Amino acid sequence: MAHWAETDLRRAVERGLLRGDPDGNLRPDDPVTRAEAAVLLNRLYDMAKENPDEIIPLVEPAVVMIVNERTGTLGSGVSVGGGYIVTNAHVVLNEDGGHEFMYGIHWSAEQRDYAMGPVVYIRPERDLAILRADIGEQQLLLPRLELSDRVLRKGEPATAVGSPVGLIGTVTHGVVSKADRGSSYVLPDGQVARFAQVVQIDAPISPGNSGGALVDRWGRLIGIPSAKLVHLAIEGLAFCIGVGDVREVLAECDLDYIPHFSRPDYEGSPEGYTVKIQTHYMSTANVTHLVVHHTGDLDSAGRPIHRDTSAEQINRFHRTAKNPPWAGIGYHFVIRWNGRVQIGRSIYTQGAHAGASMNPRSWGVVLSGNFDVGRPTGEQIASFRWLRRYLGEVKPGLIVGGHREYGATSCPGRNLSIADLVA
């Protein structure tokens, strides 16, 4: 004979209220312990709660503002771990369908919560891209959002976090209006971006929100807001790319095999050197060459030293030992012995140190070490080849040359030829 409360017990299980009962039994006549009561009450509280105030402190640190430092345009992004930031492709795409090499990534309005990073993956037809915040070992310490694996239900609460019109950490809240709409729009190059599953919400989505986070009541990512999915300013009607598309993009992009860049913390150095000085602006549209150097250190007796030189040391030399000193940071990229690529001079600043005629149209790359007395490591060669391929996608037709071709120098050194680097 069925228990008089069996129907209610079954409904409680279906709603998740009793899921996780230690022995898996409904136990209709047994008393409830304080521990079981606490679990039930927390589940009821979560289901009944409409305001997202408790999850915001967990979500907000993992939602960033992305800035195109050349044009000033901005959007939002979501940290998913390891320094990787998921955003909309249209946030990083320029009108011509190309994108910048590096973007500013802000966690707050303060400079200390700032990094730069490259685009490491982009799929315009899915309106998704991945950037990497290049701040060294701190990448692993960045907050991240967990991706939801739930099936969304119409009417459940949803919270959007982003940076509309540059207002970092803005929160809007509403409900899921529909969880499985299809949508599409035309890309700048004429391709059509199509989405089989788009989450429709009634929370406002404004310019700058694109690429941010849509989270459920537990603070898990359920979608990426996309202003591009709305062609008219219709109030109470906004769309987000579903988390399923995000999972697929992360699965097909093998992030572990992308070489890492790092940006030295010049602002935090005792000398106070800053990465923000841009005294000689250079348009990347004019760049035609990639010029290769080595560091070529000398000891006090003038003898060559073969050692691993950092971007910080090169910067310090150009600011103090050079007479007159260089106004910016030396070289655009420094490749360390372990293959790590450091960002030196901004790519928007002239100064490949290859002569006055080449500076306005070249990026400079230093392989750390003196290759008149030593040889580069295999990791350095591999990283240079990757960097060359990547920059070649940003600026097709780049010509790779050694400093010796453009100035009175031995760079890249008699033990390193351009043929070694471009093979």
Secondary structure, DSSP 4 states (H G I P E B T S, - for coil): ---TTHHHHHHHHHTTSSTT-TTS---TTSPPPHHHHHHHHHHHHHHH----TTTHHHHGGGEEEEE-TTT--EEEEEEEETTEEEE-HHHHB-TTS-B-SEEEEESSSSGGGEEEEEEEEEEGGGTEEEEE---GGGGGGS--PPBP-SPP-TT-EEEEEE-GGG-TTEEEEEEEEEEEEEEEEE-TTS-EEEEEEEEEESS---TTTTT-EEE-TTS-EEEEE-GGG--S--TT-EEEEEHHHHHHHHHHS-GGGSPPEE---GGGSTT---TT--SSB--GGG--EEEEEE--EE-TTS-EE-----HHHHHHIIIIISSSPPSS-S-SEEE-TTSPEEE-S-TTB---SS-TTTGGGEEEEEESS-TTTS---HHHHHHHHHHHHHHHHHSTTPEEEEGGGTSSS-TT-TT--HHHHH-
